[in-house]
């Protein structure tokens, strides 16, 4: 692809010409070693920046900065109240730059500015406030049962955290990783996706303008096989928190396993969205459209397999198709846009490839199925829906990760539950029903980490989020993040003198 050069005078906020690493409080120079990787705006195909990849030496520099800040710096030793004050400064500085961060995210990831500004940016700010509260309210345990001993259990920061994120929601997802890691006194090195380095580079710069000690939050940019691999293999990394695809998750877990590093994996999904005959049709329709098409269809928790009761299937599917055809696809910087472009060209081609796969498998194309014809440039795709022949079809089994809905029709709720569970994934599940026993039956029998009843995409940060089966290992929540990012320590003290063997006396 020949990228078009971007006219910088058009930019609403500055975009760095070269995105580098940010280590120990400063951005590294643009003229260092490392591959140059084009950073493309998916809406216009313009070259908006160049990523200078961090090699193993640069990754070492970042990890050692985090190690130094952990071993000798004030952050792990500060009172939680002092840490909380700084976490709230971080929240504030990020929200003060909300428009700029949303702009960078939209320009780089193609997510509509409305969605980023209304959901991802507030969530990013809240992540820092939430984990500051969680850490400040934490307490230990005391055991007096075994006399004459008092055993107290405290939790200590685990050390240097490698945080690796995907391109589909960089601000929302990686801010959660940073906040949950540092709130408990850790230091970290973040590696964003090589496709979307821009917003997070600015986040880390801004974080470093607060009173946070230098070296606590560092960032390296580059591809997974180079920069990511160097990071997770580094002996001074204590723990790896990863969000991304299932295949990558497997590679990362086995790599980390060689060094006995704990890993948390938030991976892919192919979640069932069960629309029952007892659903409120209008709400189920609105929710199902959001569940598959929001964030340009690129979300792990998408309701991408829509299982609809035969009694309402014709009506529901025809309404779904009509609404899909009216979705405002367009420039993600425009506030009226509902679906923007896919994040990068190869990904768009991969998603479009599933249209052919569906056809070959005998699926019926209900709507969409091609690039959007209105645009000469940009990775725009029509919102697409197919009716599959059976759950064995690849479009029912594989994560497509785009604005691509797959329908199946069922007759009994037990059949719907069985179909939902016939999947290698188990991230989330949706059910639409006004009949409580039906909704509860689905909730209790679908093997997924989160079940949404009559609502799409709601995240409660206090409650666990994560996947069954190949959708991941571990959970995100107040308690789960505390367990993951801290080590437990038991200290035992006798409260009175006690008889002890006197060897050699
Ligand atoms: P990906 O797995 O290709 O890449 C994710 C990150 O891992 C990137 O930063 C990449 O550079 C890095 N990486 C790749 N290979 C690596 C290696 N060998 N060593 C170290 N790092 C490596 O995923 P993606 O395409 O960026 O994101 C899409 C995927 O993420 C989808 O499958 C989606 O479901 C998943 N996802 C899951 C969640 C969740 O919470 N479960 C949230 C968002 C996205």
Boltz pocket constraint, residues with backbone or C-beta under 6 A from the ligand:
constraints:
  - pocket:
      binder: B
      contacts: [[A, 164], [A, 165], [A, 166], [A, 167], [A, 168], [A, 173], [A, 191], [A, 192], [A, 193], [A, 194], [A, 222], [A, 223], [A, 224], [A, 225], [A, 227], [A, 228], [A, 229], [A, 232], [A, 243], [A, 244], [A, 245], [A, 246], [A, 248], [A, 249], [A, 251], [A, 252], [A, 265], [A, 266], [A, 267], [A, 268], [A, 269], [A, 299], [A, 300], [A, 301], [A, 399], [A, 401], [A, 427], [A, 467], [A, 471], [A, 472]]
      max_distance: 6.0
